[in-house]
Amino acid sequence: MPKYYVSEWALLRKTEVMDLPENFEIYSDYLKMLGKEQIVSVLKNIQRLFLHIYQDIADFPERFKMPVIEIREDELTPRGFPPAKASSSKYAPYRFFDALINVLICGHLENDVLVVENPEKLKEVNKNEKMIKAVDYKLQNIDALYGQFDQYGLFLEGLKNYKFTKDTSRITLSYPDGLHLLTVLKLMADKAHQFGRRRDFALCQYRLLQDGMDSLNYGFGADYIADRLRTKEEQECVYQLDAALRGAGYVAEPEEGTDIINGGCSSGTGYYSLFYYTSEKDKGKLDKNNFRVSAARTKLYLRIRTRNIQKGVDHIKQCSDEVRRVFIPGDTGCGNRPGCAEGHGLGGGQAYVIDGVSYWKCGCVTGKSILLQPRNEDIADYIKLTEVCT
């Protein structure tokens, strides 16, 4: 187990770095600059580089001057979450990538060397541009971050001890170990910054290269979840779920940050969801969504609205064993059935009877919904459950 919260979060960020599929689109203008095989090769190199960086932040946070708040059981909140002082650790691993992306967007390439002609612009960008807008996230200790660049073959020159001085007039960034890495990194950095997707840069999102610099057409549908999963089976399930739900008339909206496993009390990010609503006007009203497809730290989950389980008993009995196991034998719950049914936690605890046997579903975590790991063969039953359990 990691010693520090920042190490725990760095390892999570590492798991979020995108896998490169066997084949993917690259915008035609970029292919005029480099061949597809070259770009794919460079992306693989960038992926390896980013994985290495996150691992080093986890193993040696002091090198990067990260917040080193120890994980201590006696400091956990009553519900088992980290103390408030650890909150800055959630996003601190992004600082290195913020420092890198700011250098890239402030410079231009000359013979595979990035040149920053206006250091004052870079200083200003470092003050104002960051991946996370949270008040407790600051791009600080920049000299320590710059000082780590050369550990990964990135040589930053023109500063004094990696600090700006009145004599700083020109900064260069080079990567002698591989041609074209800075070319691809800059394309990704410029695109990510322009469209407010800086974190996609930090996760090596290959889709940044599928459109030109004037458009961005990903992250609004099923790919928002599928890209964060690690198995082809789960990814395919997401696309089939999305197609079936849209075919049934549902509209989707993405959201990040709520812990689907622990009832919304996340200790940070790592949870990405697509909410499905019956109409456009209901978007954003969480009590109106009937389905929620989530990537919870790289694993796929589905939450289904079941307002009245008793009404759906006849259908539940016809479902697969996998679906029936959600309802039979039910669960022991929180031990506060009256309070749970009336609103304790998320509310929504329900009693129901199947074949003369009484069961209970606690509502503290999922409210009037069920949570499961979906399968392609059960998709039709998932949609039917919401229809009959109303």
Number of C-alpha atoms within 10 A of each C-alpha: 6 13 14 20 22 28 30 20 24 26 19 20 24 22 19 22 21 20 17 16 9 6 7 12 11 19 15 14 12 18 14 9 13 14 13 17 10 16 20 19 14 20 19 16 14 18 22 13 15 20 21 14 21 26 18 16 25 25 18 13 20 12 13 21 16 24 20 16 17 14 19 12 10 9 13 13 11 9 7 11 15 19 16 11 9 18 18 21 23 23 20 27 28 25 23 24 24 24 23 20 25 21 27 24 22 20 21 17 16 10 11 17 19 23 22 22 16 14 21 16 15 22 14 11 16 19 12 11 18 23 22 17 10 10 7 12 18 19 20 16 16 17 17 18 21 23 18 18 18 13 10 13 14 18 17 20 15 18 18 11 12 16 14 17 12 6 9 15 14 14 19 19 23 21 19 14 10 12 15 20 20 23 23 20 20 23 18 27 27 20 24 23 19 15 13 11 19 24 18 21 25 28 21 24 22 22 21 25 23 17 18 16 17 8 12 17 11 13 14 13 17 24 15 20 26 24 22 24 24 17 14 11 11 22 19 15 20 28 17 17 23 22 14 15 21 15 10 11 12 19 21 24 17 20 14 14 16 20 22 23 16 12 15 14 14 16 18 17 17 21 22 24 26 24 23 27 25 18 13 12 10 14 18 16 10 12 12 16 23 20 25 23 27 31 26 21 17 21 16 25 20 22 23 21 25 23 22 19 24 17 16 19 19 12 14 24 15 11 16 12 11 13 19 16 13 15 19 18 14 17 12 12 15 16 9 13 22 12 16 22 21 14 15 19 18 18 20 25 28 23 16 18 13 15 8 7 9 12 16 19 28 28 26 23 24 23 25 24 24 20 18 14 14 20 20 14 11 14 17 13 16 21 18 13 23 19 15 18 19 13
